[in-house]
Amino acid sequence: MKSQMSKQYQTTIPSKIRKQLGVKPGNRLTWGVVKDALGVEYATLTPETNNTLKSLKGISEKMYKKSKGYLDSERNSWN
């Protein structure tokens, strides 16, 4: 997903990402820059909601559903 930076350095968080993170109007956001093992820098965004754990609810389930086929094939290869 992409968004564009305005002349006032403002951008919009795409709705799919807002929903996944549980971000609501008035929530504070923490921005950062991270460098990966290859030296590539990228921006990070962390919502500061009233209940950060609640905002993370279900994230692992969504990730597992996407990787379930891969995990199953790897587990079957061990037998």
Buried (B, 14 or more C-beta within 10 A) or exposed (E): EEEEEEEEEEEEBEEEEBEBBBBEEEBEEEEEEEEEEEEEEEEEEEBEBEEEEEBBEEEEEEEEEEEEEEEEEEEEEEE
